[in-house]
């Protein structure tokens, strides 16, 4: 008992020493994240979902995200960009520290670059456009990383804790299961490269982690009916794939992975220069892998290594095995960073006189990827800002015109019909961004009534969906010109109709 009390008393004194190894990854991730996302933290940049979830977490129990519902007790349900942004960044920086511990990384330069990549990756940029859930998702990522870390300890308590952490993580955001699956594959590759155990031992390591993933998924699936007991709405499955075979879905996953590298899918690798940088970063790891394969005399290890290389893209994009391709977007495939993790892990195994130079090539290439992602994030946020300003100007003008329409009073229902087609600047000088899903168009967002209420400050009654459908079929409405032409805002019976465009 005396020893226990003595250890507890000395723990605060030893804390700075224990935290010293984590300073580099933590502050590298934090600094890169601030450079990339500072504008989003200092401004309110809403998207379609953010408009309706300014004071909430969005769809929680109804989409199977009961952990997101529970996060309300830890993180307030008011989408404050500065606090939410910094909190998310601190959680992600802590996750970067766990990333270093999981893979036992040694090179300071590679540690700094990889930590920065975690916080500036385009998937995280997309997540910050959904600021109302950003800290909850960062917490989910940290929980999944912690689950992987604890799973490396071969004790029952650690495994149970890992299972609980993984369950909590995917209950906040299901797509983060791919972090665990891809990290386990990279860990197997690392063990083979470092000669840590026989082929049988590494294979058993993988089987145990596969069992952990299966248990977590089964518990999660079993938890959904229980969580729905506290929910009165309909369950939204977000396009679970049932029609295609598993083999076909796996092929789609591999195709998506290749297109991510070669055709700018999801904007993770954007442009020719970025593709060149990725090739340069992966060349030394490819050399390490080939050198290991030629020198290894254990056929079981060789086959297992090749199997792990084959499974790595599928483990990163495993969401394709259960979800329809139409609902998979940039936020879902955050686990693509496992490719960078493997590049760093393999680069640390370089040997020979050229090893330092090759490691520097990997570090420099990935550092330039970080710089590119920082610029990309700032350009993306600038476009969101301009898009917000354009939408604000449009609906401020509409609100002024509505107020001046004869017959309008506090009891009049407003019916905004169609999608804006004219009088809008399309910002041709800026590139398209394949990050936000759904409803990249803020002006014509399905939640635009919330924009009018919460951002323009125009507190009025709005027509229901059924009423708008009926009005759209009215010949008097169909004869109205398109806004902003004269006559595009009219009183039709008891409704004040604003005809923005055609409604299909």
DRENDO-1510 file (C-alpha; in Angstrom, 1 decimal, always signed):
<recs>
REC; n; res; u; v; w
REC; 1; UNK; +0.0; +0.0; +0.0 .
REC; 2; UNK; +2.9; +2.3; +0.9 .
REC; 3; UNK; +4.5; +1.7; -2.5 .
REC; 4; UNK; +1.2; +2.4; -4.3 .
REC; 5; UNK; +0.7; +5.7; -2.5 .
REC; 6; UNK; +4.4; +6.6; -3.1 .
REC; 7; UNK; +4.0; +5.9; -6.8 .
REC; 8; UNK; +0.8; +8.0; -6.9 .
REC; 9; UNK; +2.5; +10.9; -5.2 .
REC; 10; UNK; +5.4; +10.9; -7.6 .
REC; 11; UNK; +3.3; +10.6; -10.7 .
REC; 12; UNK; +2.8; +14.3; -11.2 .
REC; 13; UNK; +6.5; +14.9; -11.0 .
REC; 14; UNK; +7.2; +12.3; -13.6 .
REC; 15; UNK; +4.5; +13.6; -16.0 .
REC; 16; UNK; +6.6; +16.1; -17.9 .
REC; 17; UNK; +9.2; +13.4; -18.5 .
REC; 18; UNK; +6.6; +10.9; -19.6 .
REC; 19; UNK; +5.1; +13.5; -22.0 .
REC; 20; UNK; +8.4; +14.6; -23.5 .
REC; 21; UNK; +8.4; +12.0; -26.3 .
REC; 22; UNK; +5.0; +13.2; -27.5 .
REC; 23; UNK; +5.9; +16.9; -27.9 .
REC; 24; UNK; +7.1; +16.5; -31.5 .
REC; 25; UNK; +4.0; +14.7; -32.8 .
REC; 26; UNK; +1.6; +16.8; -30.8 .
REC; 27; UNK; +2.9; +20.2; -31.7 .
REC; 28; UNK; +3.6; +19.2; -35.3 .
REC; 29; UNK; +0.0; +18.1; -35.7 .
REC; 30; UNK; -1.3; +21.2; -33.9 .
REC; 31; UNK; +0.8; +23.7; -35.9 .
REC; 32; UNK; -0.1; +22.1; -39.3 .
REC; 33; UNK; -3.8; +22.0; -38.3 .
REC; 34; UNK; -3.8; +25.6; -37.3 .
REC; 35; UNK; -2.2; +26.6; -40.6 .
REC; 36; UNK; -4.7; +24.6; -42.6 .
REC; 37; UNK; -8.0; +25.2; -40.7 .
REC; 38; UNK; -7.5; +28.5; -38.8 .
REC; 39; UNK; -9.8; +30.3; -41.2 .
REC; 40; UNK; -12.6; +27.8; -40.6 .
REC; 41; UNK; -12.2; +28.3; -36.8 .
REC; 42; UNK; -12.4; +32.1; -37.1 .
REC; 43; UNK; -15.4; +32.1; -39.4 .
REC; 44; UNK; -18.8; +30.4; -39.6 .
REC; 45; UNK; -18.8; +28.4; -42.9 .
REC; 46; UNK; -22.1; +26.4; -43.0 .
REC; 47; UNK; -23.1; +23.7; -45.4 .
REC; 48; UNK; -26.5; +22.2; -45.9 .
REC; 49; UNK; -26.4; +19.9; -42.9 .
REC; 50; UNK; -24.8; +22.6; -40.7 .
REC; 51; UNK; -27.8; +24.9; -41.4 .
REC; 52; UNK; -30.2; +22.6; -39.6 .
REC; 53; UNK; -27.8; +21.3; -37.0 .
REC; 54; UNK; -26.5; +24.6; -35.6 .
REC; 55; UNK; -27.8; +23.6; -32.2 .
REC; 56; UNK; -27.5; +19.8; -32.4 .
REC; 57; UNK; -25.4; +16.8; -33.6 .
REC; 58; UNK; -27.5; +16.1; -36.7 .
REC; 59; UNK; -28.9; +12.6; -37.2 .
REC; 60; UNK; -27.7; +10.5; -34.3 .
REC; 61; UNK; -29.8; +7.5; -33.2 .
REC; 62; UNK; -31.7; +7.5; -36.4 .
REC; 63; UNK; -28.5; +6.7; -38.3 .
REC; 64; UNK; -27.2; +4.2; -35.8 .
REC; 65; UNK; -24.7; +6.7; -34.2 .
REC; 66; UNK; -25.8; +6.4; -30.6 .
REC; 67; UNK; -22.3; +7.3; -29.6 .
REC; 68; UNK; -22.8; +10.6; -31.3 .
REC; 69; UNK; -25.9; +11.1; -29.2 .
REC; 70; UNK; -23.9; +10.3; -26.0 .
REC; 71; UNK; -21.3; +12.8; -27.0 .
REC; 72; UNK; -23.8; +15.5; -26.3 .
REC; 73; UNK; -23.0; +15.0; -22.6 .
REC; 74; UNK; -19.3; +15.8; -23.2 .
REC; 75; UNK; -19.5; +18.3; -26.0 .
REC; 76; UNK; -22.1; +21.1; -26.1 .
REC; 77; UNK; -24.6; +21.0; -28.9 .
REC; 78; UNK; -23.9; +24.6; -30.2 .
REC; 79; UNK; -21.7; +24.6; -33.3 .
REC; 80; UNK; -19.1; +27.2; -32.2 .
REC; 81; UNK; -16.3; +27.2; -34.8 .
REC; 82; UNK; -13.5; +28.5; -32.6 .
REC; 83; UNK; -14.0; +26.2; -29.6 .
REC; 84; UNK; -15.1; +23.2; -31.6 .
REC; 85; UNK; -12.2; +23.7; -34.0 .
REC; 86; UNK; -9.5; +23.9; -31.3 .
REC; 87; UNK; -11.0; +21.0; -29.4 .
REC; 88; UNK; -11.0; +18.9; -32.5 .
REC; 89; UNK; -7.4; +19.8; -33.2 .
REC; 90; UNK; -6.3; +18.9; -29.7 .
REC; 91; UNK; -8.0; +15.5; -29.9 .
REC; 92; UNK; -6.4; +14.9; -33.3 .
REC; 93; UNK; -3.0; +15.9; -32.0 .
REC; 94; UNK; -3.4; +13.5; -29.2 .
REC; 95; UNK; -4.3; +10.8; -31.8 .
REC; 96; UNK; -1.1; +11.7; -33.6 .
REC; 97; UNK; +0.8; +10.8; -30.4 .
REC; 98; UNK; -0.9; +7.5; -30.2 .
REC; 99; UNK; -0.1; +6.9; -33.9 .
REC; 100; UNK; +3.6; +7.2; -33.1 .
REC; 101; UNK; +3.2; +4.8; -30.2 .
REC; 102; UNK; +1.3; +2.3; -32.1 .
REC; 103; UNK; +3.9; +1.9; -34.8 .
REC; 104; UNK; +6.9; +2.7; -32.6 .
REC; 105; UNK; +8.2; +5.3; -35.0 .
REC; 106; UNK; +11.8; +6.6; -34.4 .
REC; 107; UNK; +12.7; +9.2; -37.1 .
REC; 108; UNK; +11.9; +12.7; -35.8 .
REC; 109; UNK; +11.5; +14.0; -39.3 .
REC; 110; UNK; +9.1; +11.3; -40.4 .
REC; 111; UNK; +7.2; +11.6; -37.1 .
REC; 112; UNK; +6.7; +15.3; -37.6 .
REC; 113; UNK; +5.5; +14.9; -41.2 .
REC; 114; UNK; +3.1; +12.1; -40.5 .
REC; 115; UNK; +1.6; +13.9; -37.5 .
REC; 116; UNK; +1.0; +16.9; -39.7 .
REC; 117; UNK; -0.6; +14.8; -42.4 .
REC; 118; UNK; -3.2; +13.5; -39.9 .
REC; 119; UNK; -4.6; +17.0; -39.2 .
REC; 120; UNK; -4.4; +18.5; -42.7 .
REC; 121; UNK; -5.6; +15.5; -44.7 .
REC; 122; UNK; -8.5; +16.6; -47.0 .
REC; 123; UNK; -10.9; +14.2; -45.2 .
REC; 124; UNK; -10.4; +16.3; -42.1 .
REC; 125; UNK; -10.9; +19.5; -44.1 .
REC; 126; UNK; -14.3; +18.1; -45.2 .
REC; 127; UNK; -15.1; +17.2; -41.6 .
REC; 128; UNK; -14.5; +20.8; -40.5 .
REC; 129; UNK; -17.2; +21.9; -43.0 .
REC; 130; UNK; -19.5; +19.9; -40.7 .
REC; 131; UNK; -18.3; +21.8; -37.6 .
REC; 132; UNK; -21.3; +20.7; -35.5 .
REC; 133; UNK; -19.9; +17.1; -35.4 .
REC; 134; UNK; -16.2; +17.8; -35.8 .
REC; 135; UNK; -15.1; +17.4; -32.2 .
REC; 136; UNK; -17.3; +14.3; -31.8 .
REC; 137; UNK; -15.7; +12.7; -34.9 .
REC; 138; UNK; -12.2; +13.7; -33.6 .
REC; 139; UNK; -13.1; +11.9; -30.3 .
REC; 140; UNK; -14.2; +8.9; -32.3 .
REC; 141; UNK; -10.8; +8.8; -34.2 .
REC; 142; UNK; -8.9; +9.1; -30.9 .
REC; 143; UNK; -11.0; +6.2; -29.4 .
REC; 144; UNK; -10.3; +4.0; -32.4 .
REC; 145; UNK; -6.5; +4.8; -32.3 .
REC; 146; UNK; -6.6; +4.0; -28.5 .
REC; 147; UNK; -8.3; +0.7; -29.2 .
REC; 148; UNK; -5.6; -0.3; -31.7 .
REC; 149; UNK; -2.9; +0.7; -29.2 .
REC; 150; UNK; -4.5; -1.3; -26.3 .
REC; 151; UNK; -5.0; -4.3; -28.5 .
REC; 152; UNK; -1.3; -4.8; -28.8 .
REC; 153; UNK; -1.1; -5.9; -25.2 .
REC; 154; UNK; -1.8; -9.6; -24.9 .
REC; 155; UNK; -3.9; -9.3; -21.7 .
REC; 156; UNK; -7.6; -9.9; -21.2 .
REC; 157; UNK; -8.2; -6.5; -19.6 .
REC; 158; UNK; -6.5; -4.7; -22.5 .
REC; 159; UNK; -8.5; -6.6; -25.1 .
REC; 160; UNK; -11.8; -5.9; -23.3 .
REC; 161; UNK; -10.8; -2.2; -23.1 .
REC; 162; UNK; -9.8; -2.2; -26.7 .
REC; 163; UNK; -13.2; -3.8; -27.6 .
REC; 164; UNK; -15.1; -1.1; -25.7 .
REC; 165; UNK; -13.1; +1.8; -27.2 .
REC; 166; UNK; -13.6; +0.4; -30.7 .
REC; 167; UNK; -17.3; +0.0; -30.1 .
REC; 168; UNK; -17.6; +3.6; -28.8 .
REC; 169; UNK; -15.6; +4.9; -31.7 .
REC; 170; UNK; -17.6; +3.4; -34.5 .
REC; 171; UNK; -20.9; +4.2; -32.7 .
REC; 172; UNK; -19.9; +7.9; -33.2 .
REC; 173; UNK; -18.9; +7.4; -36.9 .
REC; 174; UNK; -19.1; +4.0; -38.4 .
REC; 175; UNK; -16.6; +4.7; -41.2 .
REC; 176; UNK; -13.7; +4.9; -38.7 .
REC; 177; UNK; -13.7; +1.1; -38.4 .
REC; 178; UNK; -11.4; +1.3; -41.5 .
REC; 179; UNK; -8.7; +2.9; -39.4 .
REC; 180; UNK; -8.5; -0.2; -37.1 .
REC; 181; UNK; -8.6; -2.6; -40.0 .
REC; 182; UNK; -5.9; -0.9; -42.0 .
REC; 183; UNK; -3.7; -0.2; -39.0 .
REC; 184; UNK; -3.7; -3.9; -38.1 .
REC; 185; UNK; -2.6; -4.8; -41.7 .
REC; 186; UNK; +0.2; -2.2; -41.5 .
REC; 187; UNK; +1.3; -3.6; -38.1 .
REC; 188; UNK; +1.5; -7.1; -39.7 .
REC; 189; UNK; +3.7; -5.7; -42.5 .
REC; 190; UNK; +5.9; -3.9; -40.0 .
REC; 191; UNK; +6.3; -7.1; -37.9 .
REC; 192; UNK; +7.4; -9.0; -41.0 .
REC; 193; UNK; +9.8; -6.2; -42.1 .
REC; 194; UNK; +11.4; -6.1; -38.7 .
REC; 195; UNK; +11.5; -9.8; -38.2 .
REC; 196; UNK; +9.3; -9.8; -35.1 .
REC; 197; UNK; +8.0; -13.3; -35.0 .
REC; 198; UNK; +7.5; -16.2; -37.3 .
REC; 199; UNK; +5.0; -16.2; -40.1 .
REC; 200; UNK; +2.6; -18.3; -37.9 .
REC; 201; UNK; +2.9; -15.8; -35.1 .
REC; 202; UNK; +2.2; -12.8; -37.3 .
REC; 203; UNK; -0.7; -14.6; -38.9 .
REC; 204; UNK; -2.2; -15.3; -35.5 .
REC; 205; UNK; -1.7; -11.7; -34.6 .
REC; 206; UNK; -3.8; -10.8; -37.6 .
REC; 207; UNK; -6.4; -13.4; -36.9 .
REC; 208; UNK; -6.8; -12.1; -33.3 .
REC; 209; UNK; -7.3; -8.5; -34.6 .
REC; 210; UNK; -9.8; -9.7; -37.2 .
REC; 211; UNK; -11.7; -11.4; -34.3 .
REC; 212; UNK; -11.6; -8.1; -32.4 .
REC; 213; UNK; -13.0; -6.2; -35.4 .
REC; 214; UNK; -15.7; -8.9; -35.8 .
REC; 215; UNK; -16.7; -8.8; -32.1 .
REC; 216; UNK; -16.9; -4.9; -32.2 .
REC; 217; UNK; -19.1; -5.0; -35.3 .
REC; 218; UNK; -21.4; -7.6; -33.9 .
REC; 219; UNK; -21.8; -5.7; -30.7 .
REC; 220; UNK; -22.4; -2.6; -32.6 .
REC; 221; UNK; -25.1; -4.2; -34.8 .
REC; 222; UNK; -26.7; -5.6; -31.7 .
REC; 223; UNK; -26.7; -2.2; -30.0 .
REC; 224; UNK; -28.6; -0.5; -32.8 .
REC; 225; UNK; -32.1; -2.0; -32.0 .
REC; 226; UNK; -31.5; -1.1; -28.3 .
REC; 227; UNK; -30.6; +2.5; -29.1 .
REC; 228; UNK; -33.7; +2.8; -31.4 .
REC; 229; UNK; -35.9; +2.2; -28.4 .
REC; 230; UNK; -35.1; +5.7; -27.4 .
REC; 231; UNK; -35.8; +7.1; -30.9 .
REC; 232; UNK; -39.3; +7.8; -32.4 .
REC; 233; UNK; -38.3; +8.4; -36.0 .
REC; 234; UNK; -37.3; +6.1; -38.9 .
REC; 235; UNK; -34.0; +4.4; -39.0 .
REC; 236; UNK; -31.8; +5.7; -41.9 .
REC; 237; UNK; -29.4; +3.0; -43.1 .
REC; 238; UNK; -27.5; +5.4; -45.4 .
REC; 239; UNK; -27.5; +3.0; -48.4 .
REC; 240; UNK; -26.4; -0.4; -47.0 .
REC; 241; UNK; -25.3; -2.5; -50.0 .
REC; 242; UNK; -27.4; -5.7; -50.4 .
REC; 243; UNK; -27.7; -6.2; -54.2 .
REC; 244; UNK; -24.0; -6.8; -55.1 .
REC; 245; UNK; -21.8; -9.7; -54.2 .
REC; 246; UNK; -18.9; -9.3; -51.8 .
REC; 247; UNK; -16.5; -10.0; -54.6 .
REC; 248; UNK; -17.9; -7.3; -56.7 .
REC; 249; UNK; -17.8; -4.8; -53.8 .
REC; 250; UNK; -14.2; -5.7; -53.2 .
REC; 251; UNK; -13.4; -4.9; -56.8 .
REC; 252; UNK; -15.1; -1.6; -56.5 .
REC; 253; UNK; -13.0; -0.8; -53.4 .
REC; 254; UNK; -9.8; -1.6; -55.3 .
REC; 255; UNK; -10.9; +0.5; -58.3 .
REC; 256; UNK; -11.8; +3.4; -56.0 .
REC; 257; UNK; -8.4; +3.2; -54.3 .
REC; 258; UNK; -6.6; +3.3; -57.7 .
REC; 259; UNK; -8.7; +6.1; -58.9 .
REC; 260; UNK; -7.9; +8.0; -55.7 .
REC; 261; UNK; -4.3; +7.9; -56.7 .
REC; 262; UNK; -4.7; +8.5; -60.4 .
REC; 263; UNK; -7.9; +10.4; -61.1 .
REC; 264; UNK; -8.4; +12.8; -58.1 .
REC; 265; UNK; -11.2; +10.8; -56.6 .
REC; 266; UNK; -12.2; +12.4; -53.3 .
REC; 267; UNK; -9.6; +15.1; -53.8 .
REC; 268; UNK; -7.0; +13.3; -51.6 .
REC; 269; UNK; -4.4; +13.4; -54.4 .
REC; 270; UNK; -5.2; +16.6; -56.2 .
REC; 271; UNK; -3.4; +17.4; -59.4 .
REC; 272; UNK; -0.3; +16.1; -61.3 .
REC; 273; UNK; +2.2; +17.5; -58.9 .
REC; 274; UNK; +0.5; +15.9; -55.9 .
REC; 275; UNK; +0.5; +12.5; -57.8 .
REC; 276; UNK; +4.3; +12.9; -58.4 .
REC; 277; UNK; +4.8; +13.6; -54.8 .
REC; 278; UNK; +2.9; +10.5; -53.8 .
REC; 279; UNK; +4.9; +8.4; -56.2 .
REC; 280; UNK; +8.2; +9.8; -54.8 .
REC; 281; UNK; +7.0; +9.1; -51.3 .
REC; 282; UNK; +6.1; +5.5; -52.1 .
REC; 283; UNK; +9.2; +4.6; -54.1 .
REC; 284; UNK; +11.6; +4.0; -51.1 .
REC; 285; UNK; +8.9; +1.9; -49.3 .
REC; 286; UNK; +8.4; -0.1; -52.5 .
REC; 287; UNK; +12.2; -0.6; -52.7 .
REC; 288; UNK; +12.3; -1.8; -49.1 .
REC; 289; UNK; +9.4; -4.2; -49.7 .
REC; 290; UNK; +11.1; -5.7; -52.9 .
REC; 291; UNK; +14.4; -5.9; -51.2 .
REC; 292; UNK; +12.9; -7.8; -48.3 .
REC; 293; UNK; +11.0; -10.1; -50.6 .
REC; 294; UNK; +14.1; -11.0; -52.5 .
REC; 295; UNK; +16.2; -11.6; -49.4 .
REC; 296; UNK; +13.7; -13.5; -47.4 .
REC; 297; UNK; +14.0; -17.2; -47.5 .
REC; 298; UNK; +10.9; -18.1; -45.7 .
REC; 299; UNK; +8.1; -18.7; -48.2 .
REC; 300; UNK; +5.4; -18.5; -45.5 .
REC; 301; UNK; +6.5; -15.0; -44.6 .
REC; 302; UNK; +6.7; -14.0; -48.3 .
REC; 303; UNK; +3.2; -15.2; -49.0 .
REC; 304; UNK; +1.9; -13.5; -45.9 .
REC; 305; UNK; +3.6; -10.3; -46.8 .
REC; 306; UNK; +2.1; -10.3; -50.3 .
REC; 307; UNK; -1.3; -11.1; -48.8 .
REC; 308; UNK; -1.0; -8.1; -46.5 .
REC; 309; UNK; +0.0; -5.8; -49.3 .
REC; 310; UNK; -3.0; -7.0; -51.3 .
REC; 311; UNK; -5.3; -6.5; -48.4 .
REC; 312; UNK; -4.0; -3.0; -47.4 .
REC; 313; UNK; -6.1; -1.1; -50.0 .
REC; 314; UNK; -9.2; -3.2; -49.2 .
REC; 315; UNK; -8.7; -2.6; -45.4 .
REC; 316; UNK; -8.5; +1.2; -46.0 .
REC; 317; UNK; -11.6; +1.2; -48.2 .
REC; 318; UNK; -13.5; -1.6; -46.5 .
REC; 319; UNK; -16.6; +0.6; -46.2 .
REC; 320; UNK; -17.3; -0.4; -49.8 .
REC; 321; UNK; -18.0; -3.9; -48.6 .
REC; 322; UNK; -21.2; -2.8; -46.9 .
REC; 323; UNK; -22.2; +0.6; -48.3 .
REC; 324; UNK; -23.5; +1.7; -51.7 .
REC; 325; UNK; -20.9; +3.7; -53.7 .
REC; 326; UNK; -23.3; +6.6; -54.1 .
REC; 327; UNK; -23.1; +7.6; -50.4 .
REC; 328; UNK; -19.4; +7.2; -50.0 .
REC; 329; UNK; -17.7; +10.6; -49.8 .
REC; 330; UNK; -14.4; +12.2; -48.8 .
REC; 331; UNK; -15.1; +12.1; -45.0 .
REC; 332; UNK; -15.7; +8.3; -45.0 .
REC; 333; UNK; -12.4; +7.3; -46.4 .
REC; 334; UNK; -10.1; +9.1; -43.9 .
REC; 335; UNK; -8.3; +5.8; -43.4 .
REC; 336; UNK; -6.5; +6.5; -46.7 .
REC; 337; UNK; -3.7; +8.0; -44.4 .
REC; 338; UNK; -2.8; +4.4; -43.6 .
REC; 339; UNK; -0.9; +4.5; -47.0 .
REC; 340; UNK; +1.3; +7.3; -45.5 .
REC; 341; UNK; +1.7; +5.3; -42.3 .
REC; 342; UNK; +3.0; +2.3; -44.3 .
REC; 343; UNK; +5.3; +4.6; -46.3 .
REC; 344; UNK; +6.8; +5.9; -43.0 .
REC; 345; UNK; +7.0; +2.5; -41.4 .
REC; 346; UNK; +8.8; +1.0; -44.5 .
REC; 347; UNK; +11.1; +4.0; -44.8 .
REC; 348; UNK; +12.3; +3.5; -41.2 .
REC; 349; UNK; +13.4; +0.0; -42.3 .
REC; 350; UNK; +15.8; +1.3; -45.0 .
REC; 351; UNK; +19.3; +0.1; -44.6 .
REC; 352; UNK; +22.7; +0.9; -46.2 .
REC; 353; UNK; +24.5; +4.1; -47.1 .
REC; 354; UNK; +21.6; +5.5; -49.1 .
REC; 355; UNK; +19.1; +5.0; -46.3 .
REC; 356; UNK; +19.3; +8.5; -44.8 .
REC; 357; UNK; +18.9; +10.1; -48.3 .
REC; 358; UNK; +16.0; +7.9; -49.2 .
REC; 359; UNK; +14.3; +8.6; -45.8 .
REC; 360; UNK; +14.8; +12.3; -46.5 .
REC; 361; UNK; +13.1; +11.8; -49.9 .
REC; 362; UNK; +10.1; +10.3; -48.2 .
REC; 363; UNK; +10.0; +13.0; -45.6 .
REC; 364; UNK; +10.4; +15.8; -48.2 .
REC; 365; UNK; +7.7; +14.4; -50.5 .
REC; 366; UNK; +5.2; +14.0; -47.6 .
REC; 367; UNK; +6.1; +17.4; -46.3 .
REC; 368; UNK; +5.3; +18.9; -49.6 .
REC; 369; UNK; +2.0; +16.9; -49.5 .
REC; 370; UNK; +1.3; +18.6; -46.2 .
REC; 371; UNK; +2.0; +22.0; -47.6 .
REC; 372; UNK; -0.2; +21.3; -50.6 .
REC; 373; UNK; -3.0; +20.1; -48.3 .
REC; 374; UNK; -2.6; +23.3; -46.1 .
REC; 375; UNK; -3.1; +25.5; -49.2 .
REC; 376; UNK; -5.9; +23.3; -50.5 .
REC; 377; UNK; -7.8; +23.6; -47.2 .
REC; 378; UNK; -7.4; +27.4; -47.2 .
REC; 379; UNK; -8.6; +27.6; -50.8 .
REC; 380; UNK; -11.6; +25.3; -49.9 .
REC; 381; UNK; -12.5; +27.5; -47.0 .
REC; 382; UNK; -12.3; +30.6; -49.1 .
REC; 383; UNK; -14.7; +29.1; -51.5 .
REC; 384; UNK; -17.1; +28.2; -48.7 .
REC; 385; UNK; -16.8; +31.8; -47.4 .
REC; 386; UNK; -17.6; +33.3; -50.8 .
REC; 387; UNK; -20.5; +30.8; -51.3 .
REC; 388; UNK; -21.9; +31.9; -47.9 .
REC; 389; UNK; -21.6; +35.6; -48.8 .
REC; 390; UNK; -23.4; +35.0; -52.1 .
REC; 391; UNK; -26.2; +33.1; -50.5 .
REC; 392; UNK; -26.5; +35.7; -47.7 .
REC; 393; UNK; -26.7; +38.5; -50.3 .
REC; 394; UNK; -29.4; +36.6; -52.3 .
REC; 395; UNK; -31.7; +35.8; -49.4 .
REC; 396; UNK; -31.2; +39.2; -47.8 .
REC; 397; UNK; -32.5; +40.7; -51.0 .
REC; 398; UNK; -35.4; +38.2; -51.1 .
REC; 399; UNK; -36.3; +39.0; -47.5 .
REC; 400; UNK; -36.4; +42.7; -48.3 .
REC; 401; UNK; -38.6; +42.2; -51.3 .
REC; 402; UNK; -40.9; +39.9; -49.4 .
REC; 403; UNK; -41.4; +42.5; -46.7 .
REC; 404; UNK; -42.4; +45.1; -49.3 .
REC; 405; UNK; -44.9; +42.8; -51.0 .
REC; 406; UNK; -48.5; +44.0; -50.5 .
REC; 407; UNK; -50.5; +41.6; -48.4 .
REC; 408; UNK; -47.5; +40.2; -46.5 .
REC; 409; UNK; -47.9; +40.0; -42.7 .
REC; 410; UNK; -46.6; +37.9; -39.8 .
REC; 411; UNK; -49.1; +35.1; -40.6 .
REC; 412; UNK; -48.2; +34.8; -44.2 .
REC; 413; UNK; -46.5; +31.5; -45.3 .
REC; 414; UNK; -43.4; +31.8; -47.5 .
REC; 415; UNK; -43.0; +29.3; -50.3 .
REC; 416; UNK; -39.5; +29.3; -51.9 .
REC; 417; UNK; -39.8; +27.2; -55.1 .
REC; 418; UNK; -37.2; +25.8; -57.4 .
REC; 419; UNK; -33.5; +26.3; -57.6 .
REC; 420; UNK; -31.8; +29.6; -58.2 .
REC; 421; UNK; -30.6; +29.7; -61.8 .
REC; 422; UNK; -29.9; +33.3; -62.7 .
REC; 423; UNK; -28.1; +36.2; -61.1 .
REC; 424; UNK; -25.6; +33.9; -59.3 .
REC; 425; UNK; -21.8; +34.2; -59.6 .
REC; 426; UNK; -20.2; +30.7; -60.1 .
REC; 427; UNK; -16.7; +31.6; -59.0 .
REC; 428; UNK; -15.0; +30.2; -62.2 .
REC; 429; UNK; -11.6; +31.3; -61.0 .
REC; 430; UNK; -11.6; +28.6; -58.3 .
REC; 431; UNK; -11.3; +24.9; -58.8 .
REC; 432; UNK; -14.1; +22.5; -57.9 .
REC; 433; UNK; -13.8; +20.7; -54.6 .
REC; 434; UNK; -15.0; +17.1; -54.3 .
REC; 435; UNK; -15.2; +17.2; -50.5 .
REC; 436; UNK; -18.7; +18.2; -49.2 .
REC; 437; UNK; -21.5; +15.7; -49.4 .
REC; 438; UNK; -24.5; +16.1; -49.6 .
REC; 439; UNK; -25.7; +19.4; -51.0 .
REC; 440; UNK; -22.5; +21.2; -51.9 .
REC; 441; UNK; -24.8; +24.1; -53.1 .
REC; 442; UNK; -25.6; +26.3; -50.1 .
REC; 443; UNK; -28.0; +28.6; -52.1 .
REC; 444; UNK; -30.3; +25.7; -53.1 .
REC; 445; UNK; -29.7; +23.6; -50.0 .
REC; 446; UNK; -32.6; +21.4; -48.8 .
REC; 447; UNK; -32.3; +23.3; -45.5 .
REC; 448; UNK; -32.3; +26.8; -47.0 .
REC; 449; UNK; -35.3; +27.9; -44.8 .
REC; 450; UNK; -32.9; +27.5; -41.8 .
REC; 451; UNK; -30.5; +29.8; -43.6 .
REC; 452; UNK; -33.2; +32.4; -44.0 .
REC; 453; UNK; -34.1; +32.1; -40.3 .
REC; 454; UNK; -30.8; +31.7; -38.6 .
REC; 455; UNK; -28.3; +33.5; -40.8 .
REC; 456; UNK; -30.4; +36.2; -42.5 .
REC; 457; UNK; -32.5; +36.6; -39.3 .
REC; 458; UNK; -35.8; +36.6; -41.1 .
REC; 459; UNK; -38.3; +34.9; -38.7 .
REC; 460; UNK; -41.3; +33.9; -40.9 .
REC; 461; UNK; -43.6; +31.0; -41.5 .
REC; 462; UNK; -42.7; +28.6; -44.3 .
REC; 463; UNK; -44.9; +26.4; -46.5 .
REC; 464; UNK; -44.7; +22.7; -45.9 .
REC; 465; UNK; -43.3; +20.3; -48.4 .
REC; 466; UNK; -46.8; +19.2; -49.4 .
REC; 467; UNK; -48.0; +22.8; -49.8 .
REC; 468; UNK; -45.0; +23.6; -52.0 .
REC; 469; UNK; -45.7; +20.6; -54.2 .
REC; 470; UNK; -49.3; +21.8; -54.7 .
REC; 471; UNK; -48.2; +25.4; -55.4 .
REC; 472; UNK; -45.6; +24.2; -58.0 .
REC; 473; UNK; -48.4; +22.6; -60.0 .
REC; 474; UNK; -50.5; +25.8; -59.9 .
REC; 475; UNK; -50.6; +27.4; -63.4 .
REC; 476; UNK; -50.3; +30.9; -61.8 .
REC; 477; UNK; -47.0; +29.9; -60.3 .
REC; 478; UNK; -45.8; +28.2; -63.5 .
REC; 479; UNK; -46.5; +31.5; -65.3 .
REC; 480; UNK; -44.3; +33.5; -62.9 .
REC; 481; UNK; -40.9; +34.7; -64.1 .
REC; 482; UNK; -37.7; +33.5; -62.5 .
REC; 483; UNK; -36.1; +35.5; -59.7 .
REC; 484; UNK; -34.9; +38.3; -59.8 .
REC; 485; UNK; -37.2; +39.3; -62.6 .
REC; 486; UNK; -40.2; +41.5; -61.8 .
REC; 487; UNK; -43.1; +39.4; -60.7 .
REC; 488; UNK; -41.0; +36.5; -59.4 .
REC; 489; UNK; -42.3; +37.3; -55.9 .
REC; 490; UNK; -46.1; +37.2; -55.7 .
REC; 491; UNK; -49.0; +36.5; -53.3 .
REC; 492; UNK; -50.8; +33.4; -54.5 .
REC; 493; UNK; -53.9; +32.8; -52.3 .
REC; 494; UNK; -52.6; +32.7; -48.8 .
REC; 495; UNK; -48.9; +32.1; -49.7 .
REC; 496; UNK; -46.2; +34.4; -50.7 .
REC; 497; UNK; -44.4; +32.6; -53.5 .
REC; 498; UNK; -40.7; +33.2; -54.4 .
REC; 499; UNK; -39.9; +31.4; -57.7 .
REC; 500; UNK; -36.2; +30.9; -57.8 .
REC; 501; UNK; -36.2; +28.6; -60.7 .
REC; 502; UNK; -37.6; +25.3; -62.1 .
REC; 503; UNK; -38.4; +22.7; -59.6 .
REC; 504; UNK; -37.9; +19.1; -60.8 .
</recs>
